[in-house]
Amino acid sequence: MRVVLASRIYNPEVSAASVMLATWAEALRRQGHEVTVLTAQPPRGTPIDDPPGIDIKRAWVKRDRQQYVRGYVSYVSFDLPLAFRILFRKPADIYIVEPPPTTVAVVRLVSALKRRPYAVRAADYWTDAAELVVKSRFLIRVLARLERWGLNGAAVLFAAHEPLIGRFRRASISARAIPIGFGADLTAFRYGGQVPPRAPAPVFVYAGTHASWHGAGVFIDALARASVHIPGAKLVFYGVGDEREPMQRRAKELGLEEHVTFNAPVSPADLAPILASATASLASLLPSPANEYAVATKVYSSLAAGCPVIFAGVGPTDELLARMGSSDVGVALPYDADAVADAMVTMANSPLPPERRVALATWCATTFSLEKIADLVVRTCAEITARGTRDRADAP
């Protein structure tokens, strides 16, 4: 196959989507297919070390102050050039596209002109998420129609899980959908049994985007309560998000400036040892209808690194944590600062020892594999392109 993968975000930019899509591209290359990635230039100063055999073409995109591609002005700065980047290339046998809906709509339009199928990595229903930050009902209706149009034209939706597919159906999105799940990048996130250096105080790590719908501020309030019992405990953020400044102000209000730190995103290779030595990692999803179908994907990387998780919020993440049947994996809690504080104190007083971290990491590695997901994606795309080739051959 000749495959074109279109996404505003891709390795080495740190995100769950970057890792997932890079795994798909590598699986396609490994199985002998021709792969081109049309993506954006990464944030300033990001080193690029592209793997051989995959043609990765990057273009300028508008980024915000935190060097993140966020908001529809930024999306359009990627989408409009993308239309021409696809239009004036040799047709692919199949296109794979990462949302937002504007990008999916562009790929639907151009792939129709090329008479080729496309697939969508559908990890979320964007319209639900937009309702948390967009006040205009008119804009929400426009987005819903655009998202429905883009997804309904796809040959297949690679959906995160079954509940999300159900949400698509209720939104009149009828395209074929396959639940593929999530996983961890096991080449970077692993725990080899090494004894981490003991920190002078408990360290809790939140690694990933902290946008408004994540509600990560609950951990700052929880730390204020937990500090009474675990003095000196640290809360460390890695990533970007529009909630950073409000959270910084909240930490200052609570007198926690010395205990809460905010850092830029770090690569998976650098993050893995941080998680391996942390008391626990943190993840959250603000209670809202939009998040009933969302999964806190950072949980997978944490477990693969042998680090237990404290999750606060809603959605299927609690089912994931319950699958192990052991307290070693961590806890899923309501979105409540007091409940989170109690969990912090419990984990700080009974830190997970190395041998149990090994068991946790091993379980995650055997249960959640990005490579298995990638193989399913490649097989499905091959079936679609074979069918399309036959249809074109039979056409008059």
Phi, psi and chi 1 to 4 in degrees:
 res  aa     phi    psi   chi1   chi2   chi3   chi4
   1 MET       -  151.0  -65.5 -176.5  -67.3      -
   2 ARG  -103.6  116.5 -178.4 -177.2  -60.8  109.6
   3 VAL  -118.5  133.3 -177.7      -      -      -
   4 VAL  -115.0  124.7  169.9      -      -      -
   5 LEU  -107.9  121.8 -165.4  156.8      -      -
   6 ALA  -113.6  120.8      -      -      -      -
   7 SER  -157.8  136.4  172.7      -      -      -
   8 ARG   -69.7  -17.5   77.9 -164.2 -172.1  -74.8
   9 ILE  -129.5  133.7 -170.2  166.7      -      -
  10 TYR  -161.8  162.2 -167.8   78.7      -      -
  11 ASN   -52.5  140.6  -84.0   -6.6      -      -
  12 PRO   -92.2    9.5   33.8  -36.6      -      -
  13 GLU   -64.9  133.0 -172.6  163.1   -1.7      -
  14 VAL   -79.4  117.7  178.9      -      -      -
  15 SER  -172.4  160.3   78.1      -      -      -
  16 ALA   -63.5  -38.3      -      -      -      -
  17 ALA   -63.3  -40.8      -      -      -      -
  18 SER   -57.9  -47.2  -63.4      -      -      -
  19 VAL   -65.9  -44.6  173.7      -      -      -
  20 MET   -61.0  -49.3  179.9   77.2   81.2      -
  21 LEU   -66.8  -37.6  -65.7  172.5      -      -
  22 ALA   -64.1  -36.2      -      -      -      -
  23 THR   -65.8  -39.9  -55.1      -      -      -
  24 TRP   -63.9  -45.1  -66.3    6.2      -      -
  25 ALA   -60.8  -42.1      -      -      -      -
  26 GLU   -66.8  -39.2  175.3   57.6   26.4      -
  27 ALA   -64.7  -40.1      -      -      -      -
  28 LEU   -62.2  -46.4  -74.4  160.1      -      -
  29 ARG   -61.9  -44.1 -177.6 -151.4   62.4   78.5
  30 ARG   -61.9  -30.2 -170.8  172.2   58.3 -113.8
  31 GLN   -93.5   13.5  -63.7 -176.3   36.7      -
  32 GLY    91.8   10.6      -      -      -      -
  33 HIS   -91.2  155.8  -55.6  -64.6      -      -
  34 GLU   -90.3  121.3  179.6 -176.3  -33.5      -
  35 VAL  -121.7  127.3 -173.5      -      -      -
  36 THR  -120.9  132.7  -60.5      -      -      -
  37 VAL  -111.0  122.4  177.5      -      -      -
  38 LEU  -104.7  109.9  -57.8  179.8      -      -
  39 THR  -141.2 -167.8 -172.6      -      -      -
  40 ALA  -106.8  158.1      -      -      -      -
  41 GLN   -61.2  136.9  -70.0  -75.7   -3.7      -
  42 PRO   -71.2  171.9   27.6  -34.0      -      -
  43 PRO   -55.8  152.9  -26.1   35.2      -      -
  44 ARG   -52.9  136.6  -70.6 -168.7  -57.8  -92.8
  45 GLY    83.4   -1.5      -      -      -      -
  46 THR   -77.2  121.9  -56.4      -      -      -
  47 PRO   -69.7  140.7   23.0  -31.0      -      -
  48 ILE  -113.4  126.1  -62.5  174.5      -      -
  49 ASP  -136.6   76.9 -176.0   19.1      -      -
  50 ASP   -70.9  143.7  -70.2  -23.9      -      -
  51 PRO   -72.6  153.5   27.9  -35.1      -      -
  52 PRO   -71.9  154.7   26.1  -33.6      -      -
  53 GLY    88.5   -5.7      -      -      -      -
  54 ILE  -121.2  125.5  -60.5  172.9      -      -
  55 ASP   -86.8  101.4 -173.8   14.4      -      -
  56 ILE  -104.6  117.5  -58.1  176.2      -      -
  57 LYS  -115.3  121.7  -62.5 -172.7  178.1  -61.0
  58 ARG  -111.5  145.3  -63.3 -179.3  170.4   88.2
  59 ALA  -132.1  160.6      -      -      -      -
  60 TRP   -61.3  146.3  175.7   87.8      -      -
  61 VAL  -144.7  150.0   70.3      -      -      -
  62 LYS   -77.2  126.7 -177.1 -175.4 -177.9  -58.9
  63 ARG  -117.0  157.1  -66.0 -179.9  177.6  -88.4
  64 ASP   -85.3 -170.9   63.3   13.3      -      -
  65 ARG   -62.1  -27.7  -72.0 -174.6  -56.9  169.3
  66 GLN   -91.9   12.3  -62.6 -175.6   40.4      -
  67 GLN    64.7   35.8  -72.5  -64.7  -69.0      -
  68 TYR  -113.9  142.6 -159.8   63.7      -      -
  69 VAL   -85.7   98.6 -177.8      -      -      -
  70 ARG  -144.7  138.5  177.5  174.7   52.0 -152.2
  71 GLY    93.4  155.4      -      -      -      -
  72 TYR   -74.6  -19.9  -76.3   94.3      -      -
  73 VAL   -66.5  -45.0  173.8      -      -      -
  74 SER   -63.4  -42.3  -69.2      -      -      -
  75 TYR   -61.2  -44.8  -63.2  154.6      -      -
  76 VAL   -65.0  -32.6  169.4      -      -      -
  77 SER   -64.2  -21.7   75.0      -      -      -
  78 PHE   -92.4  -40.0  175.6   74.8      -      -
  79 ASP   -70.2  -42.9  -63.4  -25.8      -      -
  80 LEU   -63.2  -49.9  -71.7 -179.3      -      -
  81 PRO   -62.3  -32.0  -22.8   34.4      -      -
  82 LEU   -59.5  -39.5  175.5   67.2      -      -
  83 ALA   -56.4  -44.3      -      -      -      -
  84 PHE   -74.6  -33.6  -66.2   97.5      -      -
  85 ARG   -63.3  -34.6  -64.9  167.2   73.9 -172.9
  86 ILE   -81.5  -43.2  -63.6  176.4      -      -
  87 LEU   -60.0  -38.3 -169.4   60.3      -      -
  88 PHE   -98.8   19.3  -65.6  110.0      -      -
  89 ARG  -106.7  159.8  -67.4 -175.4   62.5   83.0
  90 LYS   -59.0  137.2 -173.7  176.3 -179.2  178.8
  91 PRO   -57.5  139.6  -22.6   33.0      -      -
  92 ALA   -84.2  162.7      -      -      -      -
  93 ASP   -75.2  -30.5  -66.0  -55.2      -      -
  94 ILE  -155.9  145.1 -170.8  167.7      -      -
  95 TYR  -107.6  140.3  -61.0   90.8      -      -
  96 ILE  -118.0  128.7  -60.5  175.0      -      -
  97 VAL  -128.1  141.5   56.9      -      -      -
  98 GLU  -101.2  131.9  168.5   75.2   12.5      -
  99 PRO   -57.2  166.7  -25.2   36.2      -      -
 100 PRO   -79.6  174.6   30.9  -38.4      -      -
 101 PRO   -58.0  -30.4  -27.9   36.0      -      -
 102 THR   -63.2  -40.1   53.2      -      -      -
 103 THR   -67.9  -41.0  -50.9      -      -      -
 104 VAL   -61.8  -41.8  177.8      -      -      -
 105 ALA   -62.7  -41.1      -      -      -      -
 106 VAL   -61.3  -44.8  164.0      -      -      -
 107 VAL   -66.7  -37.4  171.0      -      -      -
 108 ARG   -60.8  -45.1  174.4  170.8 -176.0  173.6
 109 LEU   -63.0  -49.3 -179.4   62.3      -      -
 110 VAL   -72.6  -37.6 -180.0      -      -      -
 111 SER   -66.6  -30.5   66.5      -      -      -
 112 ALA   -65.6  -40.9      -      -      -      -
 113 LEU   -63.4  -34.1  -65.3  173.5      -      -
 114 LYS   -83.9  -10.0  -63.2  -85.0 -168.5  177.3
 115 ARG    58.0   48.4  -60.5 -178.3   61.8 -165.1
 116 ARG  -131.9  151.8  -65.3  -65.8 -169.2  -87.6
 117 PRO   -80.2  162.3   30.1  -35.2      -      -
 118 TYR  -139.5  155.2   67.6   96.2      -      -
 119 ALA  -122.5  152.0      -      -      -      -
 120 VAL  -122.3  131.8 -178.0      -      -      -
 121 ARG   -82.2   99.1 -168.1 -170.2   86.3   93.5
 122 ALA  -101.6   87.6      -      -      -      -
 123 ALA   -87.5  -18.2      -      -      -      -
 124 ASP  -149.1  165.6  -58.9  -71.7      -      -
 125 TYR  -103.5  102.8 -178.6   50.0      -      -
 126 TRP   -62.9  -32.7  -80.8   64.7      -      -
 127 THR   -61.3  -41.4  -60.8      -      -      -
 128 ASP   -60.4  -45.1  -81.0  -14.2      -      -
 129 ALA   -64.7  -37.7      -      -      -      -
 130 ALA   -63.8  -29.3      -      -      -      -
 131 GLU   -63.7  -19.1  -70.2 -178.4  -18.3      -
 132 LEU   -75.7  -24.2  -64.7  175.5      -      -
 133 VAL  -124.1  -15.3  -66.0      -      -      -
 134 VAL  -105.1  123.7  176.8      -      -      -
 135 LYS   -87.6  -25.0  -56.9  -57.0 -179.0 -174.6
 136 SER   -76.1  119.8  168.6      -      -      -
 137 ARG   -67.4  -31.7  -59.7  -49.7  -57.0  170.5
 138 PHE   -61.5  -47.2  171.9   75.6      -      -
 139 LEU   -64.4  -36.9  -70.0  177.8      -      -
 140 ILE   -63.7  -42.5  -68.2  -64.7      -      -
 141 ARG   -63.8  -40.5  -72.8 -165.3  -62.7  -88.7
 142 VAL   -63.2  -45.0  169.9      -      -      -
 143 LEU   -62.7  -42.0  176.3   61.2      -      -
 144 ALA   -60.5  -42.7      -      -      -      -
 145 ARG   -67.1  -41.3  -70.1 -177.4  179.5 -179.0
 146 LEU   -64.7  -43.6 -175.6   68.1      -      -
 147 GLU   -65.5  -42.6 -177.3  163.2   26.8      -
 148 ARG   -62.1  -42.8 -175.8  165.2   57.4 -112.8
 149 TRP   -64.0  -44.7 -176.5   76.3      -      -
 150 GLY   -65.4  -43.5      -      -      -      -
 151 LEU   -73.7  -35.3  -65.2 -178.2      -      -
 152 ASN   -68.9  -17.9  -91.9  -29.2      -      -
 153 GLY   -85.6   -7.5      -      -      -      -
 154 ALA   -75.0  146.0      -      -      -      -
 155 ALA   -68.6  -30.1      -      -      -      -
 156 VAL  -159.6  145.3   65.2      -      -      -
 157 LEU  -107.2  120.8  -52.9  177.2      -      -
 158 PHE   -87.2   91.4  -67.3  117.4      -      -
 159 ALA   -88.0  153.3      -      -      -      -
 160 ALA   -64.5  -42.8      -      -      -      -
 161 HIS  -166.3  171.8   45.0   69.8      -      -
 162 GLU   -60.9  -43.7  -72.3  -75.8    1.8      -
 163 PRO   -58.3  -34.5  -26.4   35.6      -      -
 164 LEU   -67.6  -37.7 -179.6   61.0      -      -
 165 ILE   -61.4  -40.2  -64.3  175.4      -      -
 166 GLY   -60.3  -38.8      -      -      -      -
 167 ARG   -65.7  -40.3  179.4   66.9 -174.3   95.2
 168 PHE   -59.1  -44.1  -72.5  151.9      -      -
 169 ARG   -63.1  -39.2  -59.4  -54.6 -179.2 -130.9
 170 ARG   -68.9  -21.7  -71.6 -169.5  -67.7  -82.4
 171 ALA   -92.7   13.9      -      -      -      -
 172 SER    64.9   33.3  -60.4      -      -      -
 173 ILE  -101.6  108.4  -63.3  167.1      -      -
 174 SER  -107.9    3.2   56.8      -      -      -
 175 ALA   -59.9  151.5      -      -      -      -
 176 ARG   -54.2  135.1  176.5 -168.3  179.3 -167.0
 177 ALA  -135.0  138.6      -      -      -      -
 178 ILE  -122.6  123.5  -61.3  174.5      -      -
 179 PRO   -76.4  123.1   27.2  -31.2      -      -
 180 ILE  -113.7  -15.2   60.1  171.5      -      -
 181 GLY    74.8 -166.9      -      -      -      -
 182 PHE  -129.3  177.3  -68.1   99.0      -      -
 183 GLY  -167.6 -176.7      -      -      -      -
 184 ALA  -113.2  152.1      -      -      -      -
 185 ASP   -78.1   95.3  178.6    6.0      -      -
 186 LEU   -73.8  -10.9  -59.3  178.7      -      -
 187 THR   -73.8  -23.3   62.8      -      -      -
 188 ALA  -110.1  -43.2      -      -      -      -
 189 PHE   -97.5  108.7  -66.6  102.8      -      -
 190 ARG  -158.4  164.5   55.0 -173.4 -178.7  -85.4
 191 TYR  -134.0  117.1 -175.7   80.7      -      -
 192 GLY   -94.4    8.5      -      -      -      -
 193 GLY    93.5    3.4      -      -      -      -
 194 GLN   -67.5  146.2   69.4  -85.7   20.6      -
 195 VAL   -83.5  114.1  178.8      -      -      -
 196 PRO   -69.6  149.1   25.6  -32.6      -      -
 197 PRO   -60.7  134.0   21.0  -31.5      -      -
 198 ARG   -75.6  121.4 -175.1  168.1 -179.2   81.0
 199 ALA   -74.5  150.1      -      -      -      -
 200 PRO   -64.7  -18.8   21.8  -32.1      -      -
 201 ALA  -149.1  160.1      -      -      -      -
 202 PRO   -59.8  144.6  -21.6   32.1      -      -
 203 VAL  -126.9  124.5  176.7      -      -      -
 204 PHE  -112.7  132.4  -59.6   94.5      -      -
 205 VAL  -118.7  128.0  174.2      -      -      -
 206 TYR  -112.3  112.6 -177.2  104.2      -      -
 207 ALA  -118.1  114.1      -      -      -      -
 208 GLY   140.1 -177.8      -      -      -      -
 209 THR   -62.9  136.5  -54.8      -      -      -
 210 HIS  -119.7   77.3   29.4  -83.6      -      -
 211 ALA   -89.7  174.7      -      -      -      -
 212 SER   -60.0  -36.5   53.5      -      -      -
 213 TRP   -76.3  -10.0   56.8   84.8      -      -
 214 HIS   -79.4  -35.4  -68.9  110.4      -      -
 215 GLY    66.1   37.5      -      -      -      -
 216 ALA   -68.2  -11.6      -      -      -      -
 217 GLY   -61.8  -19.6      -      -      -      -
 218 VAL   -59.8  -28.0   68.8      -      -      -
 219 PHE   -74.2  -27.2  -62.0  118.7      -      -
 220 ILE   -70.5  -44.3  -64.7  176.1      -      -
 221 ASP   -63.0  -38.5  -72.4  -23.8      -      -
 222 ALA   -65.2  -39.9      -      -      -      -
 223 LEU   -62.9  -38.5 -176.9   68.9      -      -
 224 ALA   -58.6  -39.6      -      -      -      -
 225 ARG   -74.1  -41.7  -65.9  161.8  169.8   75.7
 226 ALA   -69.2  -29.4      -      -      -      -
 227 SER   -60.8  -21.8  -66.0      -      -      -
 228 VAL   -62.2  -34.2  175.5      -      -      -
 229 HIS  -100.9  -24.3  -54.6  -75.9      -      -
 230 ILE  -129.1   75.1   44.2  174.9      -      -
 231 PRO   -58.5  140.7  -19.5   30.9      -      -
 232 GLY    86.4   -1.1      -      -      -      -
 233 ALA   -59.4  144.5      -      -      -      -
 234 LYS  -113.9  146.2  -55.8  -75.8 -173.7 -178.2
 235 LEU  -123.3  119.4  172.2   53.6      -      -
 236 VAL  -120.8  124.3 -175.0      -      -      -
 237 PHE  -103.5  137.7  -71.9   89.4      -      -
 238 TYR  -126.3  123.6  -66.2   92.4      -      -
 239 GLY   138.8 -167.0      -      -      -      -
 240 VAL  -132.7  166.6  -63.8      -      -      -
 241 GLY   164.5  156.2      -      -      -      -
 242 ASP   -74.2   -4.9   55.4   15.4      -      -
 243 GLU   -94.4    2.0  -75.1  -64.8  -73.1      -
 244 ARG   -60.9  -51.4  170.8  170.1  -71.5 -160.9
 245 GLU   -63.7  -44.9  -68.9 -178.2    3.4      -
 246 PRO   -58.5  -37.3  -25.8   34.4      -      -
 247 MET   -70.3  -36.9  -71.2 -165.4  -63.1      -
 248 GLN   -61.9  -41.4  -72.3  173.7  -35.8      -
 249 ARG   -64.7  -40.5  -70.7 -165.6  -63.5  -91.1
 250 ARG   -64.7  -41.7 -177.5   58.7  175.8  162.5
 251 ALA   -61.0  -38.9      -      -      -      -
 252 LYS   -67.5  -41.3 -174.0  174.4 -178.1  179.0
 253 GLU   -58.7  -36.3  -70.3  171.6    4.4      -
 254 LEU   -89.5    3.5  -64.3  172.2      -      -
 255 GLY    70.4   31.3      -      -      -      -
 256 LEU  -109.7   17.2  -64.5  174.0      -      -
 257 GLU   -54.8  -33.8  -55.3  101.5  -53.6      -
 258 GLU   -81.9  -10.2  -59.4  -61.3  -40.9      -
 259 HIS  -111.7  -13.5  -60.8  -88.0      -      -
 260 VAL  -120.1  121.2 -179.1      -      -      -
 261 THR  -124.1  148.5   57.0      -      -      -
 262 PHE  -119.8  129.4  -66.1   85.0      -      -
 263 ASN  -128.0  157.7  -56.9  -80.5      -      -
 264 ALA   -65.6  162.7      -      -      -      -
 265 PRO   -57.9  148.2  -20.8   31.8      -      -
 266 VAL  -123.1  157.5  -65.4      -      -      -
 267 SER   -67.3  156.7   69.0      -      -      -
 268 PRO   -54.1  -39.4  -29.0   36.8      -      -
 269 ALA   -62.9  -35.5      -      -      -      -
 270 ASP   -80.5  -30.5  -69.3  -27.9      -      -
 271 LEU   -74.6  -33.3 -179.8   58.2      -      -
 272 ALA   -55.1  -49.9      -      -      -      -
 273 PRO   -67.8  -27.1   20.1  -31.0      -      -
 274 ILE   -64.0  -45.2  -66.9  170.6      -      -
 275 LEU   -67.7  -38.7  -68.1  172.6      -      -
 276 ALA   -60.9  -27.1      -      -      -      -
 277 SER  -105.0   -0.4   60.1      -      -      -
 278 ALA   -78.6  153.5      -      -      -      -
 279 THR   -63.9  -44.7  -56.0      -      -      -
 280 ALA  -163.4  157.0      -      -      -      -
 281 SER  -100.8  162.3   72.1      -      -      -
 282 LEU  -123.5  144.6  -52.6  173.0      -      -
 283 ALA  -149.6  149.3      -      -      -      -
 284 SER  -152.8  154.7   58.6      -      -      -
 285 LEU  -141.9  120.0  -72.5  169.4      -      -
 286 LEU   -59.8  134.3 -165.4   70.5      -      -
 287 PRO   -60.3  116.8  -24.9   35.3      -      -
 288 SER  -167.5  157.6   74.1      -      -      -
 289 PRO   -56.7  -34.1  -26.2   35.4      -      -
 290 ALA   -62.1  -34.7      -      -      -      -
 291 ASN   -89.6   -1.3  -78.1  -24.8      -      -
 292 GLU   -63.0  -20.2  -67.7  -68.3  -18.8      -
 293 TYR  -114.7    4.8  -49.2   97.2      -      -
 294 ALA   -94.1  151.0      -      -      -      -
 295 VAL  -120.1  135.2  173.5      -      -      -
 296 ALA   -79.0   91.6      -      -      -      -
 297 THR   -67.0  -19.2   54.7      -      -      -
 298 LYS   -61.6  -19.1   58.7  177.5   64.1   65.6
 299 VAL   -59.8  -39.6  165.4      -      -      -
 300 TYR   -62.6  -45.2  -65.7   89.2      -      -
 301 SER   -63.5  -39.6  -59.8      -      -      -
 302 SER   -63.0  -48.1  178.6      -      -      -
 303 LEU   -62.9  -39.4  -61.1  179.6      -      -
 304 ALA   -64.2  -27.2      -      -      -      -
 305 ALA   -88.1    6.3      -      -      -      -
 306 GLY    78.3   22.1      -      -      -      -
 307 CYS  -109.7  123.5 -177.8      -      -      -
 308 PRO   -67.9  161.8   25.7  -33.5      -      -
 309 VAL  -122.5  141.4  175.2      -      -      -
 310 ILE  -111.3  114.2  -62.4  174.4      -      -
 311 PHE  -111.2  134.3  170.5   76.2      -      -
 312 ALA  -125.5  126.5      -      -      -      -
 313 GLY   138.3 -150.1      -      -      -      -
 314 VAL  -123.6  176.4  -62.7      -      -      -
 315 GLY    99.8 -177.8      -      -      -      -
 316 PRO   -74.8   -2.0  -14.1   28.5      -      -
 317 THR   -60.3  -34.8  -53.9      -      -      -
 318 ASP   -64.9  -32.2   58.7  -13.6      -      -
 319 GLU   -66.0  -39.5  -60.9  172.2   11.6      -
 320 LEU   -58.9  -48.4  160.4   67.3      -      -
 321 LEU   -67.2  -27.1  -64.6  177.3      -      -
 322 ALA   -77.5  -16.4      -      -      -      -
 323 ARG   -65.4  -28.2  -76.0 -178.0   60.2  179.4
 324 MET   -74.4  -27.3 -172.0  175.1 -176.5      -
 325 GLY    71.0   26.1      -      -      -      -
 326 SER  -144.4  147.6  167.2      -      -      -
 327 SER   -71.1  -13.0   59.9      -      -      -
 328 ASP   -60.9  -31.7  -72.0   -3.5      -      -
 329 VAL   -69.7  -23.5   73.4      -      -      -
 330 GLY   120.4 -160.8      -      -      -      -
 331 VAL  -136.6  148.7  -68.2      -      -      -
 332 ALA  -111.7  126.9      -      -      -      -
 333 LEU  -127.7  161.3  -55.9  166.8      -      -
 334 PRO   -63.3  162.8  -16.1   28.1      -      -
 335 TYR   -76.7   83.7 -170.9   81.4      -      -
 336 ASP  -148.5  123.9  177.7   78.4      -      -
 337 ALA   -63.4  -36.3      -      -      -      -
 338 ASP   -65.7  -42.9  -71.5  -32.5      -      -
 339 ALA   -64.3  -40.9      -      -      -      -
 340 VAL   -65.0  -41.8  173.2      -      -      -
 341 ALA   -60.2  -42.3      -      -      -      -
 342 ASP   -61.1  -40.8  -70.3  -17.4      -      -
 343 ALA   -66.2  -39.7      -      -      -      -
 344 MET   -59.4  -45.0  -74.1  177.8  161.9      -
 345 VAL   -64.2  -43.7  171.9      -      -      -
 346 THR   -61.7  -46.0  -62.0      -      -      -
 347 MET   -69.8  -34.5  -70.6 -165.7  175.8      -
 348 ALA   -67.2  -35.5      -      -      -      -
 349 ASN   -80.5  -20.6  -70.4  -26.9      -      -
 350 SER  -134.2   69.4  -58.9      -      -      -
 351 PRO   -64.6  148.0   22.9  -32.2      -      -
 352 LEU   -71.7  122.3 -156.5   62.7      -      -
 353 PRO   -75.4  164.0   25.8  -32.6      -      -
 354 PRO   -54.6  -42.1  -27.5   35.0      -      -
 355 GLU   -65.0  -32.6   63.7  -85.7   11.1      -
 356 ARG   -80.0  -26.6  -74.3  162.3   64.3 -172.8
 357 ARG   -67.4  -37.3  -71.6 -179.8 -180.0 -109.0
 358 VAL   -60.3  -45.8  169.2      -      -      -
 359 ALA   -62.9  -40.0      -      -      -      -
 360 LEU   -63.8  -46.9  177.3   58.4      -      -
 361 ALA   -64.8  -39.3      -      -      -      -
 362 THR   -64.7  -44.5  -59.0      -      -      -
 363 TRP   -59.5  -44.5  169.4   78.5      -      -
 364 CYS   -64.1  -42.8 -177.1      -      -      -
 365 ALA   -63.6  -33.9      -      -      -      -
 366 THR   -86.4  -16.4   55.8      -      -      -
 367 THR   -99.5  -36.5  -52.5      -      -      -
 368 PHE  -125.1  101.7  -55.8  108.0      -      -
 369 SER  -120.0  119.8  168.3      -      -      -
 370 LEU   -64.5  -29.9  -75.5 -177.4      -      -
 371 GLU   -65.9  -39.1  -76.0   70.1   24.9      -
 372 LYS   -64.9  -39.5  -70.2 -179.2 -179.4  178.2
 373 ILE   -62.7  -44.4  -65.6  172.1      -      -
 374 ALA   -61.8  -40.3      -      -      -      -
 375 ASP   -62.9  -39.2  -72.5  -19.2      -      -
 376 LEU   -62.8  -42.3  171.6   60.8      -      -
 377 VAL   -61.4  -45.8  167.8      -      -      -
 378 VAL   -62.6  -45.0  174.5      -      -      -
 379 ARG   -61.2  -42.7  -71.8 -162.4  -53.9  -86.5
 380 THR   -65.7  -43.2  -55.8      -      -      -
 381 CYS   -63.3  -38.6  -71.9      -      -      -
 382 ALA   -63.9  -39.6      -      -      -      -
 383 GLU   -64.0  -41.7  -67.3  166.6    2.6      -
 384 ILE   -65.5  -44.4  -67.8  168.8      -      -
 385 THR   -70.1  -34.7   58.0      -      -      -
 386 ALA   -63.8  -41.6      -      -      -      -
 387 ARG   -65.6  -40.6 -174.1  166.1   60.2 -113.0
 388 GLY   -65.7  -36.7      -      -      -      -
 389 THR   -64.4  -42.2  -60.0      -      -      -
 390 ARG   -64.3  -41.4  -71.1 -165.6  -60.0  -91.1
 391 ASP   -63.1  -41.4  -69.2  -14.7      -      -
 392 ARG   -68.1  -34.8  -71.6 -166.0  -63.1  -84.9
 393 ALA   -68.1  -31.6      -      -      -      -
 394 ASP   -85.7  -12.3  -67.2  -20.2      -      -
 395 ALA   -68.2  144.5      -      -      -      -
 396 PRO   -67.7      -   23.1  -32.1      -      -
